């Protein structure tokens, strides 16, 4: 990677970043569900119709992976990302179905320089996927809160990593 476009200093608390849009592909969703979360409402048409979801829905873990892909494409691929030590929240407040159009976003809720490793910054992020963004029917289908580690910009304009 060349010099990163986005470093810790570019991610102050309060910054909101749109990460793009994804449309849920049925075959991809079913393949994931069958391999990693084969509950009846995720893999069996009849069982799903009879469930409280009313049809085949995505595994929450699949939904989280859609957000992660948007995060990589929309930010991390051009950032001084140093990984993540984890998070403290994940939620799937509404089901996701094949064909859903989901808008991904993130908001920086806190940012600080690491006390033990001052060459990196710790950024607390809240990521969301929203179905129907910008409409009266908008509903979040994913929310995750975690910490991202980002390299700090050096005095010469390069990431100090």
LONUPA-717547 format. One line per 5 residues: number of its first residue (from 1); their letters; for each residue z, x, y of N, C-alpha, C. Coordinates in Angstrom, 3 decimals, m for minus. Atoms other than C-alpha are relative to their C-alpha. Layout:
% residues N
NUM = A = Z/X/Y/Z/X/Y/Z/X/Y ~ ...
END
This chain:
% residues 161
1 = XXXXX = 0.000/0.845/m1.182/0.000/0.000/0.000/0.000/0.888/1.243 ~ m0.038/m0.689/m1.284/m0.719/1.169/3.514/1.283/m0.413/0.721 ~ m1.187/0.353/m0.770/1.875/0.773/6.242/0.186/m1.519/m0.026 ~ m0.237/1.452/0.061/3.477/m2.654/5.766/m0.118/m0.646/1.378 ~ 0.095/0.758/m1.246/2.740/m5.276/8.418/1.344/m0.627/0.361
6 = XXXXX = m1.252/0.721/m0.223/6.132/m6.958/7.996/1.163/0.838/m0.529 ~ m1.216/m0.740/0.359/9.443/m5.083/7.998/1.207/m0.859/0.365 ~ m1.242/0.707/m0.290/13.064/m6.145/8.345/0.057/m0.502/1.439 ~ m0.094/0.359/m1.417/12.815/m6.172/12.142/m0.841/m1.229/0.359 ~ 0.882/1.155/m0.246/10.128/m8.884/11.913/0.559/m1.302/m0.556
11 = XXXXX = m0.575/1.170/0.679/12.461/m11.292/10.092/1.374/m0.352/0.568 ~ m1.291/0.368/m0.594/15.195/m12.356/12.533/0.431/m1.396/m0.445 ~ m0.525/1.331/0.317/17.444/m15.329/11.819/m0.699/m1.027/0.885 ~ 0.678/1.083/m0.705/15.695/m18.549/12.796/m1.503/0.004/m0.163 ~ 1.454/m0.049/0.173/12.166/m17.393/11.998/m0.410/m0.862/m1.182
16 = XXXXX = 0.564/0.853/1.052/10.178/m19.925/9.971/m1.440/0.436/m0.222 ~ 1.336/m0.479/0.338/7.031/m18.867/8.146/m0.647/m0.960/m0.989 ~ 0.797/0.797/0.931/4.401/m21.122/6.575/m0.626/0.962/m1.003 ~ 0.468/m0.895/1.063/3.392/m19.608/3.235/m1.243/m0.507/m0.713 ~ 1.222/0.505/0.616/0.372/m21.726/2.367/0.232/m1.264/m0.804
21 = XXXXX = 0.014/1.252/0.747/m0.467/m24.658/0.167/m0.476/0.262/m1.414 ~ 0.422/m0.083/1.393/m0.810/m25.064/m3.574/m0.181/m1.421/m0.526 ~ 0.210/1.277/0.680/m2.240/m27.956/m5.587/0.352/0.218/m1.464 ~ m0.500/m0.166/1.361/m0.546/m28.449/m8.960/m1.121/m0.287/m1.003 ~ 1.032/0.097/1.032/m3.023/m27.819/m11.774/0.630/m0.527/m1.296
26 = XXXXX = m0.567/0.650/1.182/m2.354/m30.072/m14.778/0.057/0.939/m1.209 ~ 0.027/m0.870/1.180/m3.429/m27.582/m17.471/0.999/1.147/0.129 ~ m0.944/m1.091/m0.240/m1.414/m24.761/m15.920/1.444/m0.506/m0.128 ~ m1.339/0.598/0.077/1.630/m27.042/m15.549/0.389/m0.262/m1.453 ~ m0.309/0.318/1.401/1.431/m28.232/m19.163/0.189/1.259/m0.846
31 = XXXXX = m0.145/m1.250/0.752/0.947/m24.706/m20.520/1.379/0.605/0.256 ~ m1.335/m0.522/m0.331/4.082/m23.560/m18.683/1.068/m0.862/m0.651 ~ m0.997/0.914/0.570/6.053/m26.640/m19.719/0.128/0.189/m1.507 ~ m0.035/m0.149/1.463/5.092/m26.231/m23.386/0.659/1.308/m0.415 ~ m0.546/m1.295/0.382/6.047/m22.575/m23.427/1.468/0.161/0.387
36 = XXXXX = m1.319/m0.334/m0.517/9.208/m22.528/m21.329/0.984/m1.159/0.157 ~ m0.908/1.133/m0.245/10.610/m26.059/m20.888/m0.547/m1.255/m0.689 ~ 0.666/1.080/0.735/9.320/m28.366/m23.649/0.846/m1.270/m0.191 ~ m0.689/1.281/0.066/11.477/m31.373/m22.834/m1.056/m1.106/m0.049 ~ 1.014/1.047/0.190/9.712/m34.649/m23.730/m0.695/m0.462/1.279
41 = XXXXX = 0.627/0.482/m1.238/9.110/m35.745/m20.110/m0.889/1.049/0.653 ~ 0.889/m1.060/m0.494/7.367/m32.397/m19.492/m1.233/0.185/m0.876 ~ 1.099/m0.334/0.929/5.082/m32.337/m22.543/m0.591/m1.190/m0.758 ~ 0.452/1.146/0.786/4.710/m35.816/m24.122/m0.301/m1.179/0.930 ~ 0.443/1.067/m0.914/2.693/m38.480/m22.231/0.811/m1.282/m0.172
46 = XXXXX = m0.712/1.255/0.240/4.401/m41.465/m23.869/1.471/0.105/0.401 ~ m1.403/m0.199/m0.356/7.920/m40.079/m23.508/0.153/0.113/1.518 ~ m0.063/m0.166/m1.455/7.190/m39.149/m19.888/m0.163/m1.343/0.719 ~ 0.184/1.332/m0.602/5.923/m42.663/m19.056/1.270/m0.836/m0.113 ~ m1.230/0.774/0.232/9.136/m44.111/m20.515/1.222/0.614/0.695
51 = XXXXX = m1.133/m0.683/m0.649/11.333/m41.624/m18.621/0.183/m0.510/1.426 ~ m0.228/0.386/m1.389/12.820/m42.081/m15.180/m1.051/0.565/0.943 ~ 1.047/m0.584/m0.834/9.920/m39.951/m13.858/m1.282/m0.824/m0.019 ~ 1.175/0.858/0.087/7.248/m42.426/m15.021/m1.289/0.706/m0.356 ~ 1.194/m0.761/0.373/4.825/m39.685/m16.045/0.359/1.455/m0.175
56 = XXXXX = m0.221/m1.425/0.221/4.456/m36.053/m16.986/0.309/0.690/1.323 ~ m0.363/m0.733/m1.215/6.195/m33.879/m14.431/0.208/1.470/m0.338 ~ m0.156/m1.444/0.149/6.494/m30.172/m13.879/1.448/0.363/m0.287 ~ m1.313/m0.623/0.130/9.426/m28.134/m15.055/0.408/0.503/1.377 ~ m0.477/m0.560/m1.259/11.593/m27.147/m12.116/m0.281/1.485/0.098
61 = XXXXX = 0.270/m1.441/0.001/11.069/m23.540/m13.158/m1.459/0.274/0.337 ~ 1.411/m0.119/m0.385/7.297/m24.026/m12.877/m0.128/m0.197/1.507 ~ 0.030/0.273/m1.434/7.832/m25.495/m9.410/0.497/1.222/0.775 ~ m0.520/m1.211/m0.653/9.934/m22.460/m8.448/m1.037/1.124/m0.044 ~ 1.001/m1.063/0.105/7.167/m20.163/m9.709/m1.174/m0.239/0.948
66 = XXXXX = 1.048/0.288/m0.985/4.630/m21.961/m7.494/0.431/0.491/1.381 ~ m0.496/m0.480/m1.288/6.833/m21.245/m4.482/m0.056/1.526/0.045 ~ m0.016/m1.464/0.030/7.220/m17.610/m5.544/m1.397/0.565/0.220 ~ 1.376/m0.479/m0.186/3.439/m17.189/m5.752/m0.414/m0.111/1.466 ~ 0.312/0.179/m1.425/3.062/m18.589/m2.228/0.731/1.036/0.848
71 = XXXXX = m0.806/m0.993/m0.722/5.836/m16.250/m1.022/m0.657/1.381/m0.101 ~ 0.674/m1.287/0.171/4.044/m13.214/m2.483/m1.293/0.024/0.805 ~ 1.287/0.021/m0.694/0.640/m14.252/m1.146/0.162/m0.119/1.512 ~ m0.153/0.272/m1.414/1.922/m15.429/2.229/0.817/1.014/0.776 ~ m0.838/m0.967/m0.711/4.365/m12.617/3.009/0.185/1.322/m0.744
76 = XXXXX = m0.420/m1.231/0.679/5.483/m10.120/0.377/m1.118/1.005/m0.216 ~ 1.106/m0.925/0.264/2.035/m8.662/m0.320/m0.314/0.894/1.194 ~ 0.232/m0.820/m1.196/2.001/m7.283/3.247/1.306/0.458/0.647 ~ m1.322/m0.325/m0.538/5.703/m6.587/3.672/0.597/1.229/m0.681 ~ m0.761/m1.117/0.557/8.078/m3.696/3.084/1.102/m0.575/m0.897
81 = XXXXX = m0.937/0.659/0.901/9.706/m5.721/0.310/0.584/0.996/m0.989 ~ m0.695/m0.875/0.938/12.304/m3.958/m1.814/0.692/m0.807/m1.096 ~ m0.577/0.827/1.043/13.109/m6.828/m4.183/1.079/m0.929/0.518 ~ m1.050/0.959/m0.336/16.033/m9.195/m4.275/1.165/0.156/m0.964 ~ m1.151/m0.035/0.890/19.578/m9.016/m5.608/0.377/m1.372/m0.549
86 = XXXXX = m0.260/1.339/0.529/19.529/m12.775/m6.248/0.242/m1.017/1.080 ~ m0.226/1.090/m0.929/20.459/m16.043/m4.695/1.193/m0.829/m0.407 ~ m1.153/0.845/0.293/23.031/m18.781/m4.631/m0.334/m1.488/m0.016 ~ 0.371/1.409/0.021/21.048/m22.018/m4.592/m1.420/m0.172/m0.506 ~ 1.332/0.425/0.404/18.115/m23.618/m6.349/0.091/m1.494/m0.269
91 = XXXXX = m0.026/1.452/0.173/17.266/m27.302/m6.294/m1.412/m0.538/m0.129 ~ 1.246/0.732/0.178/14.493/m29.617/m7.402/0.285/m1.462/0.330 ~ m0.444/1.343/m0.385/15.282/m32.789/m5.403/m0.975/m1.132/m0.301 ~ 0.981/1.038/0.335/12.081/m34.639/m6.389/m0.964/0.577/m1.031 ~ 0.912/m0.499/1.028/9.689/m34.419/m9.341/m1.351/0.409/0.583
96 = XXXXX = 1.331/m0.487/m0.362/6.325/m32.664/m9.138/m0.961/m0.435/m1.101 ~ 1.000/0.497/0.938/3.206/m34.094/m10.763/m1.320/0.737/0.191 ~ 1.325/m0.601/m0.086/m0.261/m32.758/m11.538/m0.752/m0.628/1.172 ~ 0.770/0.460/m1.150/m2.462/m33.010/m8.465/0.765/m0.002/1.310 ~ m0.782/m0.038/m1.237/0.409/m32.831/m5.978/m0.435/1.188/0.857
101 = XXXXX = 0.271/m1.061/m0.982/m0.388/m30.835/m2.855/1.339/0.362/0.631 ~ m1.315/m0.454/m0.444/2.654/m28.755/m1.908/m0.152/1.092/1.057 ~ 0.004/m0.997/m1.062/3.227/m26.828/1.303/1.253/0.859/m0.132 ~ m1.097/m0.957/0.153/5.370/m23.707/0.999/0.391/0.571/1.361 ~ m0.517/m0.596/m1.234/7.577/m22.359/3.764/1.281/0.747/m0.314
106 = XXXXX = m1.290/m0.674/0.101/10.548/m20.109/4.287/0.599/0.081/1.383 ~ m0.711/m0.182/m1.252/13.182/m19.829/6.950/1.034/1.091/m0.194 ~ m1.018/m1.053/0.017/15.306/m16.785/7.682/1.271/m0.610/0.592 ~ m1.254/0.583/m0.491/18.891/m18.018/7.971/1.018/1.065/0.414 ~ m0.874/m1.099/m0.406/20.592/m14.629/8.337/m0.724/1.315/m0.275
111 = XXXXX = 0.589/m1.326/0.190/19.592/m10.970/8.669/0.997/1.045/0.480 ~ m0.909/m1.081/m0.384/21.664/m7.801/8.706/m0.454/1.291/m0.658 ~ 0.274/m1.322/0.568/21.284/m4.087/8.105/1.035/0.257/m1.082 ~ m0.913/m0.335/1.091/22.811/m2.923/4.831/0.992/1.074/0.454 ~ m1.035/m0.980/m0.363/26.110/m1.095/5.374/m0.093/1.252/m0.862
116 = XXXXX = 0.038/m1.145/0.909/25.638/1.146/2.331/m1.364/0.684/m0.046 ~ 1.352/m0.555/0.005/21.870/1.686/2.672/m0.690/m0.394/1.299 ~ 0.495/0.418/m1.316/20.976/1.564/6.370/m1.516/0.041/0.160 ~ 1.460/0.006/m0.077/17.287/2.139/5.621/m0.591/m1.355/m0.406 ~ 0.507/1.322/0.366/17.058/m1.451/4.419/0.805/m1.104/0.647
121 = XXXXX = m0.638/1.181/m0.558/17.829/m4.881/5.765/0.096/m1.086/m1.051 ~ m0.232/1.123/0.910/19.196/m7.881/3.901/m0.281/m1.289/0.765 ~ 0.452/1.214/m0.668/17.573/m11.177/4.791/0.291/m1.187/m0.906 ~ m0.262/1.224/0.757/18.931/m14.527/3.600/m1.080/m1.006/0.358 ~ 1.140/0.895/m0.176/16.022/m16.896/3.108/0.246/m1.333/m0.682
126 = XXXXX = 0.071/1.292/0.671/15.642/m20.577/2.327/m1.474/m0.318/m0.144 ~ 1.388/0.338/0.281/12.343/m21.359/0.650/m0.111/m1.464/m0.371 ~ 0.224/1.407/0.333/10.920/m24.870/0.371/m1.444/m0.237/m0.397 ~ 1.310/0.578/0.295/7.995/m26.677/m1.191/0.104/m1.469/0.368 ~ m0.036/1.371/m0.489/7.178/m30.002/0.434/m1.278/m0.730/m0.373
131 = XXXXX = 1.139/0.881/0.286/4.923/m32.798/m0.811/m0.140/m0.937/1.201 ~ 0.244/0.910/m1.119/3.307/m34.787/2.002/0.487/0.518/1.328 ~ m0.485/m0.584/m1.263/4.323/m32.361/4.750/m0.758/m0.598/1.179 ~ 0.601/0.536/m1.203/3.701/m33.780/8.188/m0.234/m1.502/m0.027 ~ 0.158/1.450/0.093/3.777/m37.401/7.009/1.377/m0.660/m0.079
136 = XXXXX = m1.261/0.743/0.139/6.430/m40.123/6.897/0.524/0.054/m1.431 ~ m0.397/m0.060/1.416/6.490/m39.683/3.093/0.358/1.407/m0.454 ~ m0.302/m1.388/0.362/7.283/m35.950/3.205/1.313/0.082/m0.775 ~ m1.202/m0.202/0.815/9.766/m34.883/0.535/m0.003/1.432/m0.530 ~ m0.130/m1.328/0.591/11.037/m31.467/m0.464/0.116/m0.154/m1.510
141 = XXXXX = m0.043/0.015/1.459/10.425/m30.819/m4.160/0.633/1.272/m0.552 ~ m0.655/m1.262/0.390/11.924/m27.322/m4.227/0.741/0.546/1.209 ~ m0.757/m0.715/m1.022/14.597/m25.491/m2.271/0.755/1.119/m0.707 ~ m0.720/m1.144/0.544/15.936/m22.030/m3.001/0.533/0.872/1.118 ~ m0.624/m0.888/m0.988/18.299/m19.794/m1.075/0.323/1.308/m0.714
146 = XXXXX = m0.208/m1.305/0.623/18.366/m16.082/m1.836/m0.056/1.092/1.049 ~ 0.044/m1.158/m0.887/18.537/m12.621/m0.325/m1.210/0.852/m0.345 ~ 1.110/m0.939/0.150/15.471/m10.471/0.190/0.388/1.324/0.639 ~ m0.245/m1.329/m0.557/15.663/m6.734/0.788/m1.312/0.518/0.575 ~ 1.204/m0.468/m0.676/13.192/m5.302/3.297/0.258/1.346/0.657
151 = XXXXX = m0.103/m1.290/m0.657/12.559/m1.788/4.523/0.002/m0.155/1.509 ~ m0.057/m0.010/m1.458/13.341/m1.036/8.133/m1.105/0.894/0.542 ~ 1.047/m0.764/m0.654/10.708/0.294/10.491/0.603/1.311/0.511 ~ m0.446/m1.305/m0.477/11.092/4.020/11.194/m0.388/0.208/1.463 ~ 0.279/m0.276/m1.421/10.905/5.554/14.649/m1.466/0.268/0.234
156 = XXXXX = 1.433/m0.261/m0.166/7.268/6.465/13.990/m0.860/m1.230/m0.303 ~ 0.746/1.244/0.240/6.304/2.818/13.273/m0.264/m0.277/m1.452 ~ 0.184/0.257/1.417/6.288/3.146/9.495/1.290/m0.529/m0.588 ~ m1.204/0.523/0.667/8.671/1.475/7.098/0.857/1.174/m0.438 ~ m0.915/m1.071/0.378/11.726/3.623/6.520/0.480/m0.154/m1.419
161 = X = m0.376/0.183/1.408/11.672/3.241/2.739/m0.347/1.217/m0.823
END
